[in-house]
Amino acid sequence: MSSNIDMQALGEKIEKHSAFIDDIYKELNKVIVGQRYMIDRLLIGLLADGHVLLEGVPGLAKTLTVSSLAKVINTKFQRIQFTPDLLPADLIGTLIYNQKEMEFTVKKGPIFSNIVLADEINRSPAKVQSALLEAMQERQVTIGEETFFLEKPFLVLATQNPVEQEGTYNLPEAQVDRFMLKLKIGYPSKDEELEIMRRMAKTGEKITLETVVSPKKILDARAVINEIYVDEKVEKYIIDLIFATRNPDQYQLPDLADLISFGASPRASINLNLAARAHAFMQHRAYVTPEDVRFITTDVLRHRIIPTFEAEAEDITTENIISQILSTVQVP
């Protein structure tokens, strides 16, 4: 398979098309301190055309990071605060009757943007969540009898607040599965927090961000990412990781059988392949290594493995299960 691919030409192509990645990091570092984990994964979501679910307590610069990313790639950005009284029409838009013309006109909602930040998605009822998830899946919205396609790139970044669970509506597993990645955002380190304080404890000062890449360049990059070479051994490694969540007995992991209710769906193997390619692209590489796969496995699988009551009783998290799988399944 490899002999049909001119790896040198592909390498040069990747090098050229991925040059903007370093510019994005440089620009975001002007306003964001640390948070490399979050920035890496947001870029993977953007390049691999997958939506991202972020979980973390308030005040960890989630909104700032997402809005800064939108500025740097010169796309439209909308932040929607999800609340218990939000209606699907508030999100996707509605028909408004024009008395003068005696006809209905379409008023588009905030979903018609390139990057949509759905803040505290678990605060809104199921109807609103499913309206958003339909737009994510189908990349289109129906208002009245008309269907509208959403602009490309279209990326939904949803945040969930893990504290203060009263008045929240958990996302059903089938809906959470539509997110390519689920991130857990932690607190900054001592040094990072000191730098954040020094930078941000000033009133009225605003840092301006330069646009370093156009939306078209992002779409071109996606086409190039499809060409990145994935060896058969790496493909089989991805499948082994996914199957170890479903049949742990076959992978010398008998202890996990009682800890997993449901393993990862086929969406997981597709997303793991795409995300690993995007990571290779970010490293300016024309081929995927097992390390690219391992880099993103936890974020692809975190929301796709359903632990049993027994696991919860023993305080065993999905992260514990994933790390056990990663350390046991043979790396090619």
C-alpha positions in Angstrom: 0.0 0.0 0.0 2.8 2.4 1.0 4.6 1.8 -2.3 1.8 3.6 -4.2 2.2 6.7 -2.1 5.0 9.1 -2.7 5.7 9.9 0.9 8.2 12.6 0.1 5.7 14.6 -2.0 3.0 14.0 0.6 5.4 15.2 3.4 6.1 18.4 1.5 2.4 19.0 0.9 1.7 18.5 4.7 4.6 20.8 5.6 3.2 23.5 3.4 -0.5 23.2 4.4 0.2 22.8 8.1 2.5 25.9 8.5 -0.3 27.9 10.0 -0.6 25.7 13.0 2.4 27.3 14.7 1.0 30.8 13.9 -2.3 29.8 15.7 -0.4 28.7 18.8 1.7 31.8 18.8 -1.3 34.1 18.5 -3.4 32.3 21.2 -0.5 32.4 23.6 -0.9 36.2 23.7 -4.2 35.8 25.6 -4.2 32.2 26.9 -1.8 31.1 29.6 -1.1 27.4 29.6 -4.2 25.3 28.6 -2.2 23.6 25.9 -4.3 20.4 26.5 -7.5 22.3 25.6 -6.0 24.3 22.7 -4.5 21.0 21.1 -7.9 19.3 21.3 -9.9 22.2 20.0 -7.6 22.3 17.0 -8.0 18.6 16.5 -11.8 19.1 16.5 -11.6 21.9 14.0 -9.3 20.0 11.7 -11.1 16.7 11.9 -14.5 18.3 11.6 -15.7 17.0 15.0 -17.5 18.7 17.9 -16.1 19.0 21.3 -17.6 18.7 24.8 -15.7 20.6 27.5 -16.2 19.8 31.2 -14.7 22.0 33.9 -15.5 24.4 36.7 -16.2 28.1 35.8 -13.3 30.5 35.3 -10.9 28.2 33.4 -10.8 30.4 30.3 -13.0 28.0 28.2 -15.0 30.9 26.6 -11.9 33.0 26.1 -10.1 30.2 24.4 -12.9 29.4 22.0 -13.7 33.1 21.1 -9.9 33.7 20.6 -9.7 30.7 18.3 -12.6 32.1 16.2 -10.8 35.5 15.9 -7.5 33.9 14.9 -9.2 31.8 12.1 -11.5 34.8 11.1 -14.8 32.9 11.5 -18.1 33.9 12.9 -18.5 33.1 16.6 -21.7 32.8 18.7 -21.9 32.1 22.4 -25.3 30.7 23.5 -26.1 30.5 27.2 -28.2 27.5 27.8 -31.0 28.0 30.4 -34.0 25.9 31.5 -36.4 28.3 29.7 -34.5 28.2 26.4 -36.6 27.1 23.4 -35.5 25.3 20.2 -36.5 28.5 18.3 -34.1 30.6 20.3 -31.3 28.4 19.0 -32.2 27.6 15.4 -34.5 30.4 14.5 -38.2 30.7 13.7 -40.9 32.0 11.2 -42.1 35.5 11.8 -45.3 36.8 10.3 -44.9 40.0 8.3 -48.3 41.7 8.4 -47.4 44.2 5.7 -46.4 41.5 3.2 -48.9 39.0 4.7 -46.4 36.2 4.7 -44.0 34.4 7.0 -40.3 35.2 6.8 -37.5 33.2 8.3 -35.5 34.7 11.2 -32.3 32.7 11.6 -31.0 31.8 15.1 -27.5 32.0 16.6 -26.7 28.4 15.4 -26.0 30.0 12.0 -22.4 30.7 12.8 -19.1 28.9 12.2 -18.0 28.3 15.8 -20.9 27.9 18.3 -20.2 27.8 22.0 -23.1 26.1 23.8 -22.5 27.2 27.4 -23.7 24.9 30.1 -25.5 22.6 27.6 -26.8 20.5 30.5 -28.9 23.4 31.8 -31.5 23.2 29.0 -34.3 20.7 28.4 -34.1 17.7 26.0 -35.9 19.5 23.2 -33.3 22.2 22.9 -30.4 19.7 23.3 -31.8 17.6 20.5 -32.3 20.7 18.2 -28.6 21.4 18.7 -27.5 17.8 18.2 -29.5 17.5 15.0 -27.7 20.6 13.6 -24.4 19.0 14.7 -25.1 15.7 13.0 -26.9 16.8 9.8 -25.0 20.1 9.4 -28.4 21.6 8.5 -31.5 23.1 10.1 -35.1 23.0 9.2 -37.3 26.1 9.9 -40.9 25.7 8.9 -40.7 23.8 5.6 -37.4 25.1 4.5 -34.0 23.5 5.1 -30.9 25.6 5.5 -27.3 24.3 5.3 -24.9 25.5 7.9 -21.8 27.3 6.8 -18.5 25.4 6.8 -16.5 25.1 8.9 -19.2 24.4 11.5 -18.0 23.5 15.0 -20.0 23.1 18.2 -18.1 23.4 21.5 -20.4 22.7 24.4 -19.5 23.2 28.0 -20.8 21.3 31.0 -20.4 22.4 34.6 -19.6 19.4 36.8 -20.6 21.3 40.0 -24.0 22.5 41.1 -26.1 19.7 39.5 -29.5 21.0 40.6 -31.7 22.0 37.7 -29.5 20.3 35.1 -30.6 17.8 32.4 -27.9 15.2 31.7 -27.2 14.6 28.0 -28.3 11.1 27.0 -25.5 8.7 26.1 -26.6 8.5 22.4 -26.4 12.3 22.2 -23.1 12.6 24.0 -21.7 10.0 21.4 -22.1 12.7 18.7 -19.2 14.7 20.2 -15.9 13.6 18.8 -14.0 14.5 22.0 -14.9 15.1 25.6 -12.3 17.1 27.5 -11.8 17.5 31.2 -10.3 20.9 31.9 -8.3 21.2 35.1 -7.0 24.1 37.1 -3.7 25.8 36.0 -0.4 25.1 37.7 1.0 27.6 40.3 3.3 29.2 37.8 0.6 29.5 35.2 -1.8 31.0 37.7 0.8 33.6 38.7 1.2 34.5 35.1 -2.6 34.7 34.6 -2.9 37.0 37.6 0.0 39.3 36.4 -1.5 39.5 32.9 -5.2 39.8 33.7 -5.3 41.9 36.9 -5.3 45.1 34.8 -8.5 47.1 34.0 -9.3 48.3 30.6 -6.4 46.7 28.8 -7.3 44.6 25.7 -5.0 42.4 23.7 -5.8 42.4 20.0 -5.4 39.1 18.1 -4.3 38.9 14.5 -6.1 36.7 12.0 -3.5 34.1 10.9 -5.6 31.8 8.7 -8.8 31.9 6.7 -11.7 29.5 6.9 -10.9 28.3 3.4 -7.4 27.3 4.5 -9.0 25.2 7.3 -11.2 23.4 4.8 -8.2 22.9 2.5 -6.3 21.4 5.5 -9.2 19.0 6.1 -8.9 17.7 2.5 -5.1 17.2 3.0 -5.6 15.4 6.3 -7.7 12.8 4.4 -4.5 11.9 2.5 -2.3 11.3 5.6 -1.0 7.8 5.5 -2.3 5.3 8.1 -0.5 2.0 8.1 -2.5 -1.2 8.4 -0.8 -2.0 11.7 -2.0 1.4 13.1 -5.5 0.8 11.8 -5.6 -2.6 13.6 -4.3 -0.9 16.8 -7.2 1.5 16.7 -9.7 -1.4 16.2 -8.0 -3.4 19.1 -8.4 -0.4 21.5 -12.1 -0.1 20.6 -12.7 -3.8 20.8 -10.9 -4.0 24.2 -13.7 -1.8 25.6 -16.3 -4.3 24.3 -14.6 -7.7 24.8 -12.0 -7.1 27.5 -11.6 -10.9 28.0 -10.0 -11.2 24.6 -7.3 -8.7 25.5 -6.0 -10.1 28.8 -8.3 -7.7 30.6 -10.8 -10.0 32.4 -11.0 -7.6 35.4 -12.7 -5.0 33.2 -15.6 -7.2 32.1 -17.5 -6.4 35.4 -16.6 -2.7 35.2 -17.9 -1.9 31.7 -21.7 -1.8 30.9 -21.2 -0.7 27.3 -18.1 -0.3 25.2 -17.4 2.3 22.6 -19.5 2.5 19.4 -18.2 2.3 15.8 -18.2 6.1 15.8 -15.3 5.8 18.2 -13.0 4.0 15.8 -13.9 6.5 13.0 -13.2 9.5 15.3 -10.0 8.0 16.7 -8.7 7.5 13.1 -9.6 11.1 12.1 -8.3 12.7 15.3 -5.0 10.8 15.1 -4.6 12.1 11.5 -5.3 15.6 12.6 -2.7 15.3 15.3 -0.1 14.0 12.8 -1.0 17.0 10.6 -0.4 19.4 13.6 3.0 17.8 14.0 3.7 18.5 10.3 3.9 14.7 9.6 2.5 12.8 6.6 1.8 9.5 8.4 0.1 8.5 11.7 2.1 6.8 14.5 0.7 4.8 17.4 1.7 7.8 19.6 -0.8 10.0 17.6 -3.5 7.4 18.5 -2.5 7.2 22.1 -2.4 11.0 22.4 -6.1 11.4 21.8 -7.6 8.0 22.9 -8.7 9.1 26.3 -10.6 12.1 24.9 -12.3 10.1 22.2 -13.3 7.3 24.6 -14.0 9.2 27.9 -17.7 9.7 27.1 -18.2 6.5 25.1 -17.5 3.9 27.8 -20.4 3.4 30.3 -19.1 2.0 33.6 -21.2 -0.4 35.6 -22.6 0.4 39.1 -19.8 -1.9 40.5 -17.2 0.4 38.9 -18.9 3.5 40.3 -19.1 1.9 43.8 -15.4 1.2 43.7 -14.6 4.7 42.5 -13.2 3.4 39.2 -13.6 6.1 36.5 -13.7 5.7 32.7 -10.2 7.3 32.7 -8.9 4.4 34.9 -10.5 1.9 32.5 -8.9 3.6 29.4 -5.4 3.8 30.9 -5.6 0.1 31.8 -6.6 -0.6 28.2 -3.8 1.6 26.8 -1.2 -0.1 29.0 -2.3 -3.6 28.1 -3.2 -3.6 24.4 -0.1 -4.3 22.3 1.3 -1.3 20.6 2.5 -2.0 17.0 
